[in-house]
Amino acid sequence: MDKRIYLCLAHMSGKEQAFIKEAFDTNWVVPLGPNVNAFEEELKHFVGQNKEVVALSAGTAAIHLGLIQLGVGTGDEVICQSFTFCASANPVAYQGATPVFVDSEEDTWNMDPVLLEEAIKDRIAKTGKKPKAIVPVHLYGMPAKIDEICVIAAKYDIPVLEDAAEALGSEFKGQKCGTFGTFGVLSFNGNKMITTSGGGALIVPDEASKKQTMFYATQAREPFPHYQHEKIGYNYRMSNICAGIGRGQMSVLDEHIAHHRHVHELYAKAFENLEGITLKSNPDGRFNANYWLSTILIDPEKSGTNYDEVRVKLDAKGIETRPLWKPMHLQPVYANNPRYVTGVSERLFNMGLCIPAGPWVTDADVDYIVEQIKACCTE
Ligand SMILES: *Cc1c(COP(=O)(O)O)cnc(C)c1O
């Protein structure tokens, strides 16, 4: 093959440039304007549950502003899913607080609710105070056991900030991921389900919370004719140009999600009877993943190969793959953080691989990828 197959490349609808042109023609080349408002309305409509949405410069910024509004500050602890991208946990550190890592369960690869409750109890016993927030993640677009997590969170009266950066369109029991917690986070980075080149959004409970989020996102400017500041603010608002890309992308969001699910289905058929290769799929009918990336586990004993060998061989064949996220509790930067681990995410990290699933991946590409993976197993 002469082309390279990527995990998830950005894919434009063709309408993006018209929205950007409109922004230029009307001179709205700033971090507010008609595209920002329209993009937020469309997202709000998409996620439902009477939520409000604020468009921001990144998903990381959304997590940060969520934590600030939950009152997370110096000396606090926040419980985070360990098996995730660093952006789920880093904003906790920005606030001078400590991420406490909780391992995953096998069904969804996301935060283990049983371990979550153990962690809460143990933190209270050890520190004399409750964690300030809980950050579960819907990793690779697979919904976490968010109902159980929310029940435990409610029992201890700790708010949930849901990291749905990879899970735009994923559903648990028919409800969109990102709408279960007090706050939900979306990302529109270049390789996510849709892109605004870079960007994110905070899903918030109501209009007042939307106003407060916008206040913090625009340097916490008080309502005076001069610039008056009583709080520390941030420059986190999405620009009207990026939101123009977002509006174009919203017109193909459903198609993108359908395509990711279609690719997953092709992999599911292909790997059904392949010894040693297990494709991650919805554990039961309550889960409806967007399958942002398809992921496989490679059992070294049964397959005769391993994730790193497959990665290197596929790379040579023009196929991009990537190891699963390295758990935060194994990251040097978080070496001294409290952790509640069973070894699940570490085991997944040591045998898993993300394989291409984006809008540019064709049925023929899937055949080719499967063929190359099979070749690794039989060599
Ligand atoms: C991408 C991502 C983020 C951060 O989003 P950015 O828009 O890149 O800042 C947060 N959490 C997870 C799990 C992600 O994959």
Ligand as a Chemical Component Dictionary entry (heavy atoms), coordinates in Angstrom:
data_LIG
# 
_chem_comp.id                   LIG 
_chem_comp.type                 NON-POLYMER 
_chem_comp.pdbx_formal_charge   0 
_chem_comp.three_letter_code    LIG 
# 
loop_
_chem_comp_atom.comp_id 
_chem_comp_atom.atom_id 
_chem_comp_atom.alt_atom_id 
_chem_comp_atom.type_symbol 
_chem_comp_atom.charge 
_chem_comp_atom.model_Cartn_x 
_chem_comp_atom.model_Cartn_y 
_chem_comp_atom.model_Cartn_z 
_chem_comp_atom.pdbx_ordinal 
LIG C1 C1 C 0 -8.196 14.636 24.367 1  
LIG C2 C2 C 0 -8.501 14.370 25.766 2  
LIG C3 C3 C 0 -8.598 15.405 26.715 3  
LIG C4 C4 C 0 -8.179 16.818 26.477 4  
LIG O1 O1 O 0 -8.701 17.452 25.406 5  
LIG P1 P1 P 0 -7.872 18.592 24.628 6  
LIG O2 O2 O 0 -8.935 19.200 23.776 7  
LIG O3 O3 O 0 -6.816 17.888 23.848 8  
LIG O4 O4 O 0 -7.318 19.542 25.633 9  
LIG C5 C5 C 0 -8.988 15.073 27.995 10 
LIG N1 N1 N 0 -9.237 13.813 28.353 11 
LIG C6 C6 C 0 -9.141 12.797 27.487 12 
LIG C7 C7 C 0 -9.467 11.421 27.951 13 
LIG C8 C8 C 0 -8.752 13.033 26.170 14 
LIG O5 O5 O 0 -8.606 12.013 25.323 15 
# 
loop_
_chem_comp_bond.comp_id 
_chem_comp_bond.atom_id_1 
_chem_comp_bond.atom_id_2 
_chem_comp_bond.value_order 
_chem_comp_bond.pdbx_ordinal 
LIG C1 C2 SING 1  
LIG C2 C3 SING 2  
LIG C2 C8 DOUB 3  
LIG C3 C4 SING 4  
LIG C3 C5 DOUB 5  
LIG C4 O1 SING 6  
LIG O1 P1 SING 7  
LIG P1 O2 DOUB 8  
LIG P1 O3 SING 9  
LIG P1 O4 SING 10 
LIG C5 N1 SING 11 
LIG N1 C6 DOUB 12 
LIG C6 C7 SING 13 
LIG C6 C8 SING 14 
LIG C8 O5 SING 15 
# 
